[in-house]
Amino acid sequence: MAVRAVRGAVQLERDEAGHMDEQVGALLAEILERNDLAADDLISIWFTATPDLHSDFPAAAARKLGIVDVPLICAQELDIEGAMPRVVRVLAHIESDRPRAEIAHVYLGAAAALRKDIAQ
């Protein structure tokens, strides 16, 4: 097994804890599904949120999905003028037999515009 990294992001419509849980949960579920992963394949997950999101920790959504024994951390994304607002980004470290080129990075909704080169 190799250690790989999977990227992803989602733009929220509003800064509400329930909405964040729903959207971040959907992002994580899609990352797991597209890469044929189980929670046991996860090593750690970094979450960043733009400075306009403060209703909850994005990692709370992972815990609600049952990802309870994986190290998670949240941080604030850089506050860059003109950057897309209300975005949660994910960097998950995983164990996988997939070659790096076959890792599916997941950018949902409007967040697909952030990385057109790797969004699938």
C-alpha positions in Angstrom: 0.0 0.0 0.0 1.2 3.5 -0.8 0.3 6.7 1.0 -1.6 9.0 -1.3 -3.2 12.4 -0.9 -6.7 13.3 -2.1 -7.9 16.9 -2.6 -11.4 18.2 -2.6 -13.6 21.3 -2.0 -17.1 22.5 -1.8 -18.6 26.0 -1.7 -21.4 26.5 0.8 -24.5 28.5 0.0 -24.6 30.0 3.6 -22.7 29.8 6.9 -24.9 27.6 8.9 -23.7 24.5 10.9 -26.3 22.2 9.5 -25.6 23.2 6.0 -21.9 22.8 6.6 -22.4 19.3 8.0 -24.5 18.4 5.0 -22.1 19.7 2.3 -18.9 18.6 3.9 -20.4 15.2 4.6 -21.4 14.9 0.9 -17.9 15.9 -0.1 -16.3 13.3 2.1 -18.7 10.6 1.0 -17.9 11.4 -2.6 -14.2 11.3 -2.0 -14.6 7.8 -0.3 -16.9 6.5 -3.1 -14.9 7.7 -6.1 -11.6 6.3 -4.7 -13.2 3.1 -3.4 -12.1 3.9 0.2 -13.3 2.9 3.6 -12.7 4.8 6.8 -9.9 2.3 7.6 -8.0 3.6 4.6 -7.9 7.1 5.9 -4.6 8.3 7.6 -5.6 11.9 8.4 -7.7 14.7 7.0 -6.9 18.5 6.9 -9.8 20.8 6.5 -9.5 24.5 5.7 -12.4 27.0 5.6 -12.4 30.5 4.2 -12.6 33.3 6.9 -16.3 33.9 6.2 -17.2 30.4 7.6 -17.4 30.3 11.4 -20.6 28.4 12.3 -18.9 25.1 12.9 -15.8 23.0 12.5 -15.8 21.2 9.1 -14.3 18.2 10.8 -17.5 17.8 12.8 -19.1 16.5 9.6 -16.5 13.7 9.4 -17.3 12.6 13.0 -21.0 12.5 12.1 -20.2 10.2 9.2 -18.6 7.8 11.6 -15.0 8.8 10.9 -14.1 8.7 14.6 -10.6 7.3 14.9 -8.8 9.3 12.2 -6.8 12.4 13.1 -8.6 15.5 11.8 -7.6 19.2 11.9 -9.2 22.4 10.8 -7.5 25.6 9.8 -8.4 28.9 8.2 -7.7 29.4 4.5 -5.7 32.5 3.5 -7.9 35.6 3.2 -7.0 36.5 -0.4 -8.9 39.4 -2.1 -11.2 38.0 -4.9 -11.0 34.4 -3.7 -14.1 32.3 -3.9 -16.2 32.8 -0.7 -17.6 30.1 1.7 -15.3 27.3 0.7 -14.3 24.2 2.7 -11.2 22.4 1.3 -10.1 18.9 2.2 -6.7 17.2 2.0 -7.0 13.6 3.0 -4.0 11.3 3.4 -4.9 7.7 2.5 -3.5 4.2 2.0 -4.3 3.0 -1.5 -3.0 0.7 -4.2 -4.1 3.1 -6.8 -1.4 4.9 -8.8 -1.2 8.6 -8.1 -2.6 9.4 -11.5 -5.8 7.4 -10.7 -6.7 9.2 -7.5 -10.0 11.0 -7.9 -10.0 14.5 -6.5 -13.5 15.8 -5.8 -14.6 19.4 -6.3 -18.4 19.7 -5.9 -20.6 22.4 -7.4 -19.1 25.8 -8.0 -15.8 24.7 -6.3 -15.0 22.8 -9.5 -13.8 26.1 -10.8 -11.0 26.1 -8.2 -9.1 23.3 -9.8 -10.3 22.6 -13.4 -7.1 20.7 -14.0 -7.9 18.0 -11.5 -11.6 18.3 -10.7 -13.5 15.2 -12.0 
